[in-house]
Amino acid sequence: MLLNAGFNNVQVRMVIALGGNAFSTSGARVGSPDEQWERVKEAARDVMDAVEMGYDVLVTHGNGPQVGALAECGLPLTLDMHGAATQGWLGYLLATAIDNEAVARRIPKKTIAVVTRVYVNEEDPAFNNPTKFVGPIYSEEEAVKLSQLRGWRFKPDPRGGMRRVVPSPMPVSIIEVKPIIQLMDEGYIVISTGGGGVPVTGGSQLRGVEAVIDKDLASQLLAATIAADAFVILTDIDGIYTDFGKPAQRKLSRIDVVALRSLYEKGEFPPGNMGPKVLAAINFVEKSGKAAYIGRLGELRSILEGRSGTTIIS
């Protein structure tokens, strides 16, 4: 376990990817302001645990429930605008909570949130096959009505019920990566690439596109770009399971990347839920040779110590 390397001017970087569902109530619905503050306080404790263990931390976050909440309001916004708006929303909550936790622990760290754009290929086949869940869980009857009223597409959520799905193209590059690295070098805890980043495409003239990039895949790309030493995905599930939701379900506490890729390629993990998390972890470990972790929000220290969550090794 790494201890206090970051306080001895040795940069050891960690990317912590916080799931959007981890900030929502049951049914993937956005809670009250008080509930939202309580959830980000829990995330802040995880972040500061990592700082105390010696890591320079970069935080990313999901935004599926939050995008869905904005969409339900009927505002005349495109999905990329929803993404930008939720980066500000959650970035503000997280930065404030992390700064407050740092003060409480007397740790001289400050946090900054960066609205981040991520380049995607406009020819990505994902635009013709929506898979990314956004918004709350609906009944089949509600889903049919919304599909007829707004033209939304729905698929079954692995946890039950129906949920809206939108295109989720693969992230190609992080537009703001240089200032992100500069801010980390200056000692900031950086919040970046929220909701997978605002999806943009084009040549010399960038434009937003109607999509939501998967947060975990964008976070893995960012982790690779900044040469992170560890990649942690925190969500509302306590690790990776085979046969999830079935009587034979089994938690994987520790697994090597070859075995995990084999399970992934056999279709063990749903594409709209755990699939991108597993793929992001696989990609990170294969490319870096370093460990990735998947576990529940609020348990980062025990995840890193191997007492909870799933550890993926090379």
Protein Blocks (a to p, Z undefined) as FASTA:
>chain_A
ZZhklmnopacdddddddfklmpcehiiacdfklmmmmmmmmmmmmmmmmmnopacdddd
dfklmmmmmmmnopacdfklmmmmmmmmmmmmmmmmmmmmmmmnopacdddddddddddd
fkbmklmmcfbdgdjdddfklmmmmmmmnopacdddfkgpjdddddddddfbdfklmmmm
mmmmnopacdehihhiaadedjfbccdddddddfklmmmmmmmmnopabdcdddfbebdc
ehehiakbccdfbdcfklmmmmmmnopacfklmmmmmmmmmmmmmmnopacddddehilm
mmmnopgcjdddZZ
